[in-house]
Amino acid sequence: MHTRSLKPPTNPPPGLDVLQPGPTIYKSTGELVWSDPSLGSCNDLNLQTFEGEQYLTVWVGTGGGASGLQTGSGFALILNSKYEVIRNISAVNPEGTDLHEFRIPQPAARTALLTAFNPVQLDLTSVGGLAKGWYLNSIIQEIDIDSGRVLFNWTSADHIALDESFNNLTTSGSGTSEGNPWDAVHINSIDKDHEGNYLISSRHCKTIYKIDKNGTIIWRLGGSRSDFTALSNDTEFNWQHHVRWRNDETQISVFDDGAAVLHQTSIVVDEPVATGKLLNVDQEAMTVSLAKRYFPSPNTGFSLAEGSTELYGDFVVVGYGSNPWITVHDTATQGVVFSAVIGPNNSTLWVGGISNYRAFQTSTHAFTGHPTQPPSVAVVAGDVYVSWNGATNVASYTLFTGSSPEKVTTRVSNVRNSGFETKISAGGASTFILVEALAADGKILGRSVVHRASDGSIASR
């Protein structure tokens, strides 16, 4: 489940109700803006630039990343402001496109960075496994969005040593079959620098790798073989997610989970609290220091999986993954200016918990939703209820009535949009009704079909 907040309010809501799976957009006041349960299982709903325009992007498919093994087979979708799919992108991989990354690198904005996983046979005797063991190969690909052509393909089996993994093979009991491969590396994010090199996060190696565009490893940050000298405390990270270049590639942001669940049963806790971190990275002196650290509040604790740290000028948005929390922080002071819980406050990944892979922020200036379906209307006990899934700029609704479906033109009342569903008194309405949605400047954004005022049934389309 993925949520997005629009702007930190003065008095944030205590929680956001998540009623069904699928991508969702919320206002920061807790009101639902859009959801599409028909897309089913999804991750990483975001707003990205493609060919100079802003679009929603999301991964949809089957499976999930909680097990740390096969992490899902699906597609990366690009949706326009009408919530229509305009591109469907897939990694060129037998197992399909994995859920962990779908990034459109800038400024070219014409390619997709995708993750994929594929079990392969490998000699695992050096780490206590079988000579013909099974290894879950972490794959990153850069795909041309329009043609689907693979521009770059890189695999962990060819570049990362087995003993860099912190996912103990013998303890896990994995690596014994194609259906039980050893997830040694577990790549969960990809970024790209201005020179065309790749920045990848390996959760199970606790390492950030910089990969040359020719495929060789340039350096490691973190893990057992770090090439950097720490100049301050708290630069380490454990079982991390969502690694991104920041500030002209002088800093790296990371979500430090602090803990992990391996093979659904083994919980490993290295830090008591999950935090968003901003690290100063000097690639000439090869030093790293802590710039900022963003702590959760009022809820606190480690995260077993997932999570994100995203910068928006004066604000930093942190999503806590397996913990259904979102916090927004003042970038400079690190203080919390907004917090919310998404659905039940339950961090159990497999028993009814809400999983929020990444949390992002936008505004109606950056994204304006124009749904193709008209506003929905229902009549209950003499009142009219109207909602318009995905419409972002509705300021008010006007109720009209008439004696025939062809002439519903008499204005009854106008009410302010009060949330995802707005109540309008039907007093003064005659046989038939319709509702218009208006912008703040009075522009008509949409009009419902004609309904019978008696029971809300559709009279005319």
PABANU-76565 format. One record per residue (C-alpha): residue number from 1; chain; x, y, z. Coordinates in Angstrom, 2 decimals, always signed. Example, Ala and Ser with C-alpha at 12.3 -4.5 7.8 and 13.67 -1.06 7.14 Angstrom:
2
ATOM num chaine      xx      yy      zz
ATOM   1      A  +12.30   -4.50   +7.80
ATOM   2      A  +13.67   -1.06   +7.14
***
This chain:
461
ATOM num chaine      xx      yy      zz
ATOM   1      A   +0.00   +0.00   +0.00
ATOM   2      A   +1.31   +3.42   -0.87
ATOM   3      A   +0.10   +6.78   +0.34
ATOM   4      A   +1.01  +10.31   -0.52
ATOM   5      A   +0.46  +13.48   +1.49
ATOM   6      A   -0.07  +16.87   -0.12
ATOM   7      A   +1.12  +19.41   +2.47
ATOM   8      A   +1.81  +19.16   +6.19
ATOM   9      A   -1.21  +20.62   +8.07
ATOM  10      A   -1.14  +22.44  +11.38
ATOM  11      A   -3.21  +19.74  +13.09
ATOM  12      A   -2.48  +16.39  +11.42
ATOM  13      A   -5.04  +13.55  +11.57
ATOM  14      A   -4.46  +10.66  +13.99
ATOM  15      A   -4.66   +8.14  +11.17
ATOM  16      A   -5.65   +7.36   +7.61
ATOM  17      A   -8.14   +4.56   +6.97
ATOM  18      A   -7.01   +2.11   +4.31
ATOM  19      A  -10.04   +0.12   +3.20
ATOM  20      A   -8.70   -1.92   +0.29
ATOM  21      A   -5.41   -2.85   -1.41
ATOM  22      A   -4.14   -0.81   -4.30
ATOM  23      A   -2.55   +2.59   -4.95
ATOM  24      A   -3.95   +5.51   -2.98
ATOM  25      A   -3.54   +9.28   -2.76
ATOM  26      A   -4.56  +11.12   +0.44
ATOM  27      A   -4.72  +14.73   +1.41
ATOM  28      A   -2.66  +15.55   +4.47
ATOM  29      A   -5.94  +16.17   +6.32
ATOM  30      A   -6.68  +12.46   +6.02
ATOM  31      A   -9.18  +12.66   +3.16
ATOM  32      A   -8.95  +10.09   +0.40
ATOM  33      A   -8.35  +11.60   -3.06
ATOM  34      A   -7.95   +8.53   -5.26
ATOM  35      A   -7.75   +4.78   -5.04
ATOM  36      A   -7.89   +2.02   -7.64
ATOM  37      A   -8.33   -1.44   -6.10
ATOM  38      A   -8.64   -2.89   -9.61
ATOM  39      A   -4.86   -2.56   -9.93
ATOM  40      A   -4.53   -4.99   -7.02
ATOM  41      A   -1.15   -5.55   -5.40
ATOM  42      A   +1.08   -2.55   -6.02
ATOM  43      A   +4.15   -0.75   -4.75
ATOM  44      A   +5.99   +2.52   -5.16
ATOM  45      A   +3.29   +4.91   -6.35
ATOM  46      A   +5.18   +8.06   -7.29
ATOM  47      A   +5.10  +11.17   -9.44
ATOM  48      A   +7.89  +11.17  -12.02
ATOM  49      A   +8.87  +13.12  -15.12
ATOM  50      A   +8.64  +11.25  -18.43
ATOM  51      A   +9.39  +13.07  -21.69
ATOM  52      A   +9.04  +16.43  -19.97
ATOM  53      A   +5.65  +15.77  -18.36
ATOM  54      A   +4.60  +14.65  -14.88
ATOM  55      A   +3.01  +11.21  -14.61
ATOM  56      A   +2.03   +8.76  -11.89
ATOM  57      A   +4.21   +5.64  -11.85
ATOM  58      A   +3.57   +2.39  -10.00
ATOM  59      A   +4.58   -1.27   -9.91
ATOM  60      A   +1.72   -3.76  -10.06
ATOM  61      A   +1.88   -7.53   -9.95
ATOM  62      A   +1.79  -10.62   -7.80
ATOM  63      A   +3.94  -11.60   -4.86
ATOM  64      A   +5.67   -9.41   -2.34
ATOM  65      A   +9.04   -8.53   -0.91
ATOM  66      A   +8.40   -9.51   +2.67
ATOM  67      A   +9.76  -13.02   +2.35
ATOM  68      A  +13.12  -11.90   +1.02
ATOM  69      A  +12.91  -14.61   -1.62
ATOM  70      A  +10.94  -14.40   -4.86
ATOM  71      A   +9.85  -10.79   -4.61
ATOM  72      A   +7.08  -10.47   -7.12
ATOM  73      A   +6.44  -10.68  -10.81
ATOM  74      A   +4.77   -7.73  -12.43
ATOM  75      A   +5.02   -4.60  -14.55
ATOM  76      A   +5.99   -0.97  -14.20
ATOM  77      A   +3.13   +1.30  -15.27
ATOM  78      A   +2.98   +4.98  -16.24
ATOM  79      A   -0.42   +6.66  -15.75
ATOM  80      A   -1.54  +10.04  -17.05
ATOM  81      A   -3.64  +12.62  -15.20
ATOM  82      A   -6.78  +10.72  -16.24
ATOM  83      A   -5.40   +7.65  -14.40
ATOM  84      A   -5.05   +5.85  -17.74
ATOM  85      A   -2.10   +3.53  -18.34
ATOM  86      A   +0.03   +4.96  -21.16
ATOM  87      A   +3.10   +2.73  -20.82
ATOM  88      A   +3.64   -0.81  -19.54
ATOM  89      A   +7.31   -1.62  -18.98
ATOM  90      A   +8.89   -4.95  -18.08
ATOM  91      A  +12.36   -6.14  -17.24
ATOM  92      A  +13.72   -8.71  -19.67
ATOM  93      A  +13.90  -11.52  -17.14
ATOM  94      A  +12.26  -14.96  -16.79
ATOM  95      A  +10.74  -14.03  -13.42
ATOM  96      A   +9.29  -10.71  -14.59
ATOM  97      A   +9.78   -7.23  -13.12
ATOM  98      A  +10.43   -7.11   -9.38
ATOM  99      A   +8.66   -4.65   -7.08
ATOM 100      A  +11.69   -2.95   -5.55
ATOM 101      A  +12.47   -0.21   -8.06
ATOM 102      A  +10.93   +1.76  -10.89
ATOM 103      A  +12.87   +4.98  -11.38
ATOM 104      A  +12.96   +7.26  -14.43
ATOM 105      A  +16.41   +8.89  -14.28
ATOM 106      A  +16.69  +12.58  -15.11
ATOM 107      A  +17.36  +14.66  -17.12
ATOM 108      A  +16.88  +12.34  -20.12
ATOM 109      A  +13.59  +11.02  -18.65
ATOM 110      A  +13.19   +8.32  -21.30
ATOM 111      A  +14.44   +5.18  -19.56
ATOM 112      A  +13.40   +3.04  -16.60
ATOM 113      A  +15.63   +1.59  -13.89
ATOM 114      A  +14.13   -1.76  -12.84
ATOM 115      A  +15.01   -4.61  -10.50
ATOM 116      A  +14.55   -8.30  -11.18
ATOM 117      A  +15.41  -11.57   -9.42
ATOM 118      A  +16.19  -14.95  -10.93
ATOM 119      A  +17.28  -18.20   -9.19
ATOM 120      A  +20.43  -19.69  -10.72
ATOM 121      A  +22.69  -22.62   -9.82
ATOM 122      A  +25.97  -21.61   -8.18
ATOM 123      A  +28.79  -23.17   -6.15
ATOM 124      A  +28.01  -22.12   -2.56
ATOM 125      A  +30.62  -24.25   -0.77
ATOM 126      A  +32.69  -21.18   +0.21
ATOM 127      A  +29.83  -20.03   +2.47
ATOM 128      A  +28.80  -23.44   +3.75
ATOM 129      A  +26.37  -24.38   +0.99
ATOM 130      A  +26.09  -26.97   -1.74
ATOM 131      A  +28.43  -27.30   -4.71
ATOM 132      A  +25.35  -27.13   -6.90
ATOM 133      A  +23.43  -24.73   -4.73
ATOM 134      A  +20.78  -22.25   -5.73
ATOM 135      A  +21.42  -18.50   -5.57
ATOM 136      A  +18.84  -15.72   -6.03
ATOM 137      A  +20.52  -13.49   -8.59
ATOM 138      A  +19.81   -9.78   -8.08
ATOM 139      A  +19.49   -8.03  -11.44
ATOM 140      A  +19.34   -4.37  -12.37
ATOM 141      A  +18.31   -3.22  -15.83
ATOM 142      A  +17.92   +0.08  -17.59
ATOM 143      A  +15.17   -0.15  -20.21
ATOM 144      A  +14.28   +2.24  -23.00
ATOM 145      A  +10.65   +3.00  -22.16
ATOM 146      A   +9.33   +3.37  -25.71
ATOM 147      A  +11.11   +0.44  -27.35
ATOM 148      A  +11.55   -1.90  -24.37
ATOM 149      A  +15.21   -2.39  -25.35
ATOM 150      A  +17.66   -3.30  -22.56
ATOM 151      A  +20.35   -0.61  -22.36
ATOM 152      A  +22.17   -1.96  -19.29
ATOM 153      A  +22.06   -5.32  -17.54
ATOM 154      A  +23.96   -6.13  -14.34
ATOM 155      A  +23.80   -9.12  -12.01
ATOM 156      A  +25.03   -9.60   -8.46
ATOM 157      A  +26.33  -13.11   -9.19
ATOM 158      A  +28.94  -11.65  -11.55
ATOM 159      A  +30.14   -8.85   -9.28
ATOM 160      A  +29.45   -9.29   -5.55
ATOM 161      A  +31.39  -11.84   -3.50
ATOM 162      A  +29.32  -14.37   -1.57
ATOM 163      A  +30.98  -13.54   +1.75
ATOM 164      A  +29.74   -9.92   +1.59
ATOM 165      A  +26.26  -11.11   +2.55
ATOM 166      A  +24.89  -10.80   +6.10
ATOM 167      A  +22.08  -13.24   +5.30
ATOM 168      A  +23.66  -16.36   +6.80
ATOM 169      A  +23.22  -19.24   +4.39
ATOM 170      A  +23.53  -22.10   +6.87
ATOM 171      A  +21.22  -20.44   +9.42
ATOM 172      A  +18.59  -19.74   +6.80
ATOM 173      A  +18.54  -23.25   +5.39
ATOM 174      A  +18.18  -21.81   +1.89
ATOM 175      A  +20.14  -22.41   -1.29
ATOM 176      A  +19.01  -26.03   -1.55
ATOM 177      A  +16.65  -25.86   -4.54
ATOM 178      A  +15.33  -23.60   -7.26
ATOM 179      A  +12.29  -22.95   -5.11
ATOM 180      A  +14.45  -22.18   -2.07
ATOM 181      A  +17.33  -20.04   -3.36
ATOM 182      A  +19.73  -18.09   -1.16
ATOM 183      A  +18.96  -14.35   -1.28
ATOM 184      A  +22.49  -13.16   -0.64
ATOM 185      A  +22.30   -9.59   -1.98
ATOM 186      A  +18.68   -8.39   -2.33
ATOM 187      A  +18.92   -5.17   -4.34
ATOM 188      A  +16.09   -2.81   -3.39
ATOM 189      A  +16.88   +0.54   -5.03
ATOM 190      A  +18.74   +1.99   -8.01
ATOM 191      A  +19.77   +5.57   -8.79
ATOM 192      A  +21.97   +7.08  -11.49
ATOM 193      A  +24.49   +9.94  -11.41
ATOM 194      A  +25.26  +12.63  -13.99
ATOM 195      A  +28.07  +10.52  -15.46
ATOM 196      A  +25.80   +7.55  -16.09
ATOM 197      A  +27.03   +5.43  -13.17
ATOM 198      A  +24.59   +3.51  -10.98
ATOM 199      A  +24.01   +3.68   -7.22
ATOM 200      A  +22.42   +0.53   -5.83
ATOM 201      A  +21.31   -0.54   -2.36
ATOM 202      A  +21.98   -4.13   -1.30
ATOM 203      A  +19.86   -4.83   +1.76
ATOM 204      A  +21.43   -8.17   +2.64
ATOM 205      A  +25.00   -6.89   +2.22
ATOM 206      A  +24.14   -3.71   +4.19
ATOM 207      A  +26.05   -1.93   +1.44
ATOM 208      A  +25.57   +0.88   -1.05
ATOM 209      A  +27.47   +0.16   -4.28
ATOM 210      A  +28.50   +2.63   -6.94
ATOM 211      A  +28.59   +0.76  -10.24
ATOM 212      A  +30.43   +2.05  -13.30
ATOM 213      A  +28.42   +2.22  -16.51
ATOM 214      A  +30.74   -0.56  -17.74
ATOM 215      A  +29.53   -2.77  -14.85
ATOM 216      A  +32.52   -2.73  -12.50
ATOM 217      A  +32.17   -1.76   -8.84
ATOM 218      A  +33.72   +1.69   -8.23
ATOM 219      A  +33.26   +1.74   -4.43
ATOM 220      A  +31.33   +0.35   -1.49
ATOM 221      A  +29.75   +2.36   +1.33
ATOM 222      A  +28.81   +0.37   +4.44
ATOM 223      A  +28.85   -3.38   +4.95
ATOM 224      A  +31.93   -5.49   +5.59
ATOM 225      A  +34.15   -3.96   +2.88
ATOM 226      A  +33.41   -0.23   +2.98
ATOM 227      A  +35.86   +2.00   +1.10
ATOM 228      A  +34.92   +5.06   +3.19
ATOM 229      A  +36.26   +6.40   +6.48
ATOM 230      A  +33.54   +7.64   +8.86
ATOM 231      A  +34.14  +11.14  +10.24
ATOM 232      A  +31.20  +11.04  +12.66
ATOM 233      A  +28.94   +8.67  +14.55
ATOM 234      A  +25.71   +7.21  +13.14
ATOM 235      A  +26.91   +6.92   +9.56
ATOM 236      A  +26.27   +3.17   +9.55
ATOM 237      A  +23.01   +1.67   +8.29
ATOM 238      A  +21.48   -1.79   +8.53
ATOM 239      A  +19.08   -3.58   +6.14
ATOM 240      A  +18.52   -0.22   +4.39
ATOM 241      A  +16.14   +0.93   +1.64
ATOM 242      A  +15.60   +3.78   -0.83
ATOM 243      A  +19.11   +5.09   -1.45
ATOM 244      A  +19.28   +8.31   -3.50
ATOM 245      A  +21.86  +10.87   -4.56
ATOM 246      A  +21.16  +14.36   -3.17
ATOM 247      A  +22.56  +17.90   -3.44
ATOM 248      A  +24.59  +17.57   -6.63
ATOM 249      A  +25.79  +14.12   -5.60
ATOM 250      A  +27.55  +15.34   -2.46
ATOM 251      A  +25.03  +13.61   -0.18
ATOM 252      A  +23.13  +10.33   -0.07
ATOM 253      A  +19.75   +9.81   +1.57
ATOM 254      A  +18.85   +6.41   +2.96
ATOM 255      A  +16.10   +4.82   +5.03
ATOM 256      A  +17.85   +2.87   +7.79
ATOM 257      A  +15.46   +0.09   +8.83
ATOM 258      A  +17.73   -1.09  +11.63
ATOM 259      A  +16.23   -4.59  +11.46
ATOM 260      A  +15.09   -7.33   +9.10
ATOM 261      A  +13.01  -10.46   +8.83
ATOM 262      A  +14.87  -13.21   +6.99
ATOM 263      A  +12.92  -16.15   +5.60
ATOM 264      A   +9.75  -15.03   +7.43
ATOM 265      A  +10.89  -16.42  +10.76
ATOM 266      A  +14.27  -15.00  +11.75
ATOM 267      A  +14.14  -11.43  +13.10
ATOM 268      A  +17.47   -9.59  +13.21
ATOM 269      A  +17.62   -6.28  +15.13
ATOM 270      A  +20.77   -4.15  +14.85
ATOM 271      A  +19.26   -0.77  +15.81
ATOM 272      A  +16.28   -0.06  +18.08
ATOM 273      A  +14.81   +2.72  +15.92
ATOM 274      A  +14.38   +3.13  +12.15
ATOM 275      A  +15.39   +6.56  +10.85
ATOM 276      A  +15.81   +8.56   +7.69
ATOM 277      A  +19.41   +9.62   +7.18
ATOM 278      A  +21.23  +12.17   +5.07
ATOM 279      A  +24.94  +11.39   +4.68
ATOM 280      A  +27.74  +13.67   +3.46
ATOM 281      A  +29.80  +11.67   +0.97
ATOM 282      A  +33.20  +12.95   -0.22
ATOM 283      A  +34.19  +10.78   -3.17
ATOM 284      A  +37.67  +12.32   -3.43
ATOM 285      A  +38.69  +12.03   +0.23
ATOM 286      A  +36.56   +8.85   +0.56
ATOM 287      A  +34.97  +10.01   +3.80
ATOM 288      A  +31.40   +9.90   +5.08
ATOM 289      A  +29.69  +11.87   +7.84
ATOM 290      A  +26.16  +12.27   +9.15
ATOM 291      A  +24.42  +15.42   +7.92
ATOM 292      A  +20.91  +14.86   +9.34
ATOM 293      A  +18.93  +12.09  +11.02
ATOM 294      A  +15.14  +11.98  +11.14
ATOM 295      A  +13.51  +10.01  +13.97
ATOM 296      A   +9.91   +8.71  +14.05
ATOM 297      A   +7.37  +10.30  +16.40
ATOM 298      A   +5.08   +9.69  +18.22
ATOM 299      A   +5.45   +6.03  +17.23
ATOM 300      A   +8.94   +4.65  +17.48
ATOM 301      A  +10.80   +1.43  +16.78
ATOM 302      A  +12.71   -0.45  +14.10
ATOM 303      A  +11.23   -1.40  +10.71
ATOM 304      A  +11.43   -4.98   +9.52
ATOM 305      A  +11.28   -4.10   +5.82
ATOM 306      A  +10.71   -1.40   +3.21
ATOM 307      A  +10.62   +2.36   +3.90
ATOM 308      A  +11.78   +5.61   +2.28
ATOM 309      A  +13.41   +9.00   +2.81
ATOM 310      A  +12.44  +11.69   +0.31
ATOM 311      A  +13.46  +15.38   +0.26
ATOM 312      A  +11.14  +18.25   -0.71
ATOM 313      A  +12.92  +21.55   -0.14
ATOM 314      A  +12.14  +22.56   +3.45
ATOM 315      A  +10.61  +19.15   +4.25
ATOM 316      A  +11.71  +15.53   +4.45
ATOM 317      A   +9.09  +12.79   +4.15
ATOM 318      A   +9.89   +9.48   +5.83
ATOM 319      A   +7.84   +6.32   +5.27
ATOM 320      A   +8.45   +3.45   +7.68
ATOM 321      A   +7.60   +0.50   +5.46
ATOM 322      A   +6.38   -2.43   +7.52
ATOM 323      A   +5.40   +0.07  +10.22
ATOM 324      A   +2.37   +1.96   +8.84
ATOM 325      A   +3.73   +5.39   +9.74
ATOM 326      A   +4.53   +8.56   +7.82
ATOM 327      A   +6.42  +11.50   +9.30
ATOM 328      A   +7.28  +14.85   +7.74
ATOM 329      A  +10.25  +16.72   +9.16
ATOM 330      A  +11.66  +20.21   +8.95
ATOM 331      A  +14.78  +19.64   +6.83
ATOM 332      A  +16.99  +21.92   +8.91
ATOM 333      A  +15.80  +21.29  +12.47
ATOM 334      A  +14.85  +17.63  +11.88
ATOM 335      A  +11.71  +18.18  +13.98
ATOM 336      A   +8.44  +16.43  +13.12
ATOM 337      A   +5.81  +18.75  +11.60
ATOM 338      A   +3.36  +16.03  +10.51
ATOM 339      A   +2.71  +12.40  +11.39
ATOM 340      A   +0.09   +9.85  +10.43
ATOM 341      A   -0.68   +6.17  +10.81
ATOM 342      A   -2.00   +4.37   +7.74
ATOM 343      A   -4.69   +1.96   +8.86
ATOM 344      A   -4.11   -0.47  +11.78
ATOM 345      A   -0.89   +0.23  +13.66
ATOM 346      A   +0.37   -3.29  +13.08
ATOM 347      A   +3.87   -3.97  +11.81
ATOM 348      A   +3.24   -7.67  +11.15
ATOM 349      A   +3.95   -8.10   +7.46
ATOM 350      A   +2.01  -11.30   +6.91
ATOM 351      A   -0.97  -11.13   +9.27
ATOM 352      A   -3.16   -8.20   +8.32
ATOM 353      A   -0.52   -5.48   +8.54
ATOM 354      A   -0.46   -2.46   +6.22
ATOM 355      A   +2.70   -2.33   +4.12
ATOM 356      A   +3.66   +1.14   +2.87
ATOM 357      A   +6.63   +0.52   +0.59
ATOM 358      A   +7.47   +4.19   +0.01
ATOM 359      A   +5.77   +7.49   +0.89
ATOM 360      A   +5.92  +10.54   -1.35
ATOM 361      A   +4.51  +14.05   -1.30
ATOM 362      A   +3.02  +16.12   -4.09
ATOM 363      A   +0.60  +19.02   -4.60
ATOM 364      A   -2.17  +19.96   -6.97
ATOM 365      A   +0.33  +22.28   -8.65
ATOM 366      A   +2.51  +19.30   -9.56
ATOM 367      A   -0.30  +16.83  -10.28
ATOM 368      A   -3.94  +17.51  -11.14
ATOM 369      A   -6.24  +14.51  -11.48
ATOM 370      A   -8.85  +14.52  -14.25
ATOM 371      A  -10.81  +11.27  -13.94
ATOM 372      A  -12.72  +10.17  -17.04
ATOM 373      A  -15.64   +8.82  -15.02
ATOM 374      A  -18.25  +11.39  -13.87
ATOM 375      A  -18.90  +12.17  -10.20
ATOM 376      A  -20.76   +9.41   -8.34
ATOM 377      A  -24.08  +10.19   -6.64
ATOM 378      A  -26.11   +8.32   -4.04
ATOM 379      A  -29.34   +9.27   -2.26
ATOM 380      A  -29.78   +8.17   +1.37
ATOM 381      A  -32.68   +9.23   +3.61
ATOM 382      A  -33.39  +12.31   +1.56
ATOM 383      A  -29.79  +13.49   +1.34
ATOM 384      A  -27.50  +13.45   -1.68
ATOM 385      A  -23.96  +12.13   -1.32
ATOM 386      A  -21.42  +12.90   -4.05
ATOM 387      A  -17.84  +11.73   -4.57
ATOM 388      A  -15.44  +11.89   -7.48
ATOM 389      A  -12.59   +9.42   -7.25
ATOM 390      A   -9.32  +11.03   -8.37
ATOM 391      A  -10.50  +14.61   -8.85
ATOM 392      A   -7.98  +16.86   -7.11
ATOM 393      A   -9.33  +20.38   -7.71
ATOM 394      A  -12.99  +20.22   -6.70
ATOM 395      A  -13.86  +23.20   -4.46
ATOM 396      A  -17.64  +22.77   -4.35
ATOM 397      A  -20.62  +20.84   -5.69
ATOM 398      A  -23.86  +22.27   -7.07
ATOM 399      A  -27.09  +20.25   -6.95
ATOM 400      A  -29.55  +20.70   -9.83
ATOM 401      A  -33.07  +19.34  -10.18
ATOM 402      A  -35.80  +19.05  -12.81
ATOM 403      A  -39.08  +17.38  -13.67
ATOM 404      A  -37.66  +15.33  -16.54
ATOM 405      A  -34.25  +13.73  -17.24
ATOM 406      A  -33.77  +16.09  -20.18
ATOM 407      A  -34.27  +19.29  -18.16
ATOM 408      A  -32.37  +19.07  -14.88
ATOM 409      A  -31.43  +22.76  -14.85
ATOM 410      A  -32.89  +24.27  -11.67
ATOM 411      A  -30.22  +25.09   -9.12
ATOM 412      A  -31.02  +23.77   -5.63
ATOM 413      A  -27.87  +24.53   -3.63
ATOM 414      A  -24.10  +24.76   -3.69
ATOM 415      A  -21.95  +23.25   -0.91
ATOM 416      A  -18.24  +23.23   -0.20
ATOM 417      A  -16.38  +20.02   -0.98
ATOM 418      A  -16.03  +18.47   +2.48
ATOM 419      A  -14.00  +15.35   +1.70
ATOM 420      A  -13.99  +12.27   -0.44
ATOM 421      A  -17.77  +12.10   +0.02
ATOM 422      A  -19.77  +15.32   +0.38
ATOM 423      A  -23.31  +15.49   +1.77
ATOM 424      A  -25.91  +17.78   +0.16
ATOM 425      A  -29.44  +18.24   +1.45
ATOM 426      A  -32.01  +17.25   -1.18
ATOM 427      A  -34.62  +19.62   +0.23
ATOM 428      A  -36.21  +21.50   -2.65
ATOM 429      A  -35.34  +18.85   -5.24
ATOM 430      A  -38.04  +17.44   -7.48
ATOM 431      A  -38.10  +14.19   -9.47
ATOM 432      A  -34.62  +14.18  -11.02
ATOM 433      A  -31.21  +15.47   -9.91
ATOM 434      A  -27.62  +15.85  -11.08
ATOM 435      A  -24.50  +17.30   -9.47
ATOM 436      A  -21.83  +19.58  -10.96
ATOM 437      A  -18.27  +19.71   -9.61
ATOM 438      A  -16.74  +23.19   -9.59
ATOM 439      A  -13.19  +24.52   -9.23
ATOM 440      A  -12.43  +27.43   -6.90
ATOM 441      A  -12.79  +29.87   -9.80
ATOM 442      A  -16.25  +28.51  -10.65
ATOM 443      A  -15.14  +26.48  -13.66
ATOM 444      A  -17.22  +23.35  -14.21
ATOM 445      A  -14.90  +20.34  -13.84
ATOM 446      A  -17.48  +17.61  -14.32
ATOM 447      A  -21.13  +16.68  -14.18
ATOM 448      A  -22.80  +13.54  -12.88
ATOM 449      A  -25.37  +11.55  -14.81
ATOM 450      A  -29.04  +12.19  -14.03
ATOM 451      A  -30.43  +10.31  -11.01
ATOM 452      A  -33.93   +9.84   -9.58
ATOM 453      A  -34.26  +11.88   -6.41
ATOM 454      A  -36.41   +9.19   -4.78
ATOM 455      A  -33.83   +6.40   -4.61
ATOM 456      A  -30.67   +7.61   -6.41
ATOM 457      A  -31.09   +5.19   -9.33
ATOM 458      A  -29.69   +6.33  -12.68
ATOM 459      A  -32.31   +7.87  -14.93
ATOM 460      A  -30.17   +9.03  -17.84
ATOM 461      A  -26.55   +8.95  -18.91
***
